Amino acid sequence: MSVEIDPNLSYDAALAQLERILEQLESGELPLEQTLALYEEGAALAKLCSARLDEAELRVREWQAGDQPAPFNGWQES
């Protein structure tokens, strides 16, 4: 059985869904079939989140000249 996740789901939305699934799974009160279905959905959401983070990393690297990290000289938290 394959779970279909909306490919246009944002990272934040996918992460929120994944967190809800984890809460349900951690409760330990679900029947086996529902546990397996939620696990499969969670795995698909985790894969989507990972892809979104990879995309973000690529975008940041495009902004950095010569694939070097941007310096944080003079940067400080407010």
HELIX and SHEET records of a PDB file:
HELIX    1   1 TYR A   11  SER A   27  1                                  17    
HELIX    2   2 LEU A   32  TRP A   63  1                                  32    
HELIX    3   3 ALA A   65  ASP A   67  5                                   3    
END                                                                             
